[in-house]
Amino acid sequence: MSTQKGREITIRVLKFNPRSKVSKPHYVEYKLEETPGMTLFIALTYIRENLDADLSFDFVCRAGICGSCGMVVNGKPTLACRTLIANYPDGVLTLLPMPAFELIKDLSVNTGKWMDGMSKRVESWIISDHQVDISKLEDRIDPDVANDTFELDRCIECGICVASCGTMLMRPNFVGPVGLNRVARFEIDPHDKRTADDFYELIGDDDGIFGCMSLMACEDHCPKHLPLQNKIAYLRRKLVALR
């Protein structure tokens, strides 16, 4: 049984190793045949295994869960494992590393370092003086409140919202949409006993909740479709009275 030959696609990658004294940023083009259902992750894996073993990019789950394979594709940050080559009619994809994060090499950036700093900055843990007795049932929580908390917990910390954010380009110390989402998650969690004044101390400035310009790029590009703008607006309304 014969099969129809796939079209030729071009993957243009900005390659650069900041740890090399001789490396300079430059584009490298790779041409390969598209296969049915091919994702950008599959294409990059083919390139690394067959055309350029030196190409660096990140991946773990290949299913849009770990958030490791974030990169900028034709000017828009996205997950490589969820990017179908068929959605690019001209068959040309230009790839860059996500901005706002430390560059490791080529398309690989250190989102973990940034996320760790953000997590500590917003004190991303339950703060309460309540003593938990593991021999007893957990305290009951209203189902609607639990669902709201779980909704925000779906964030996979891929960094795409950060790479999409215009404020990040002007304010390198901006806590980012993911940081504001994290604060919103703990603000609605009944286990956390912090007050609005406590959260204001964490994000009540132009590098926090009042720095957001509401451009909505974070929500537009979020691969998990989190309600980022609603939660950011909610926090701003709640904290602006304390300003």
Summary of the structure (lengths in Angstrom):
residues: 243
radius of gyration: 21.0
end to end distance: 71.0
largest distance: 71.2
contacts: 693
relative contact order: 0.12
helix: 36%
strand: 16%
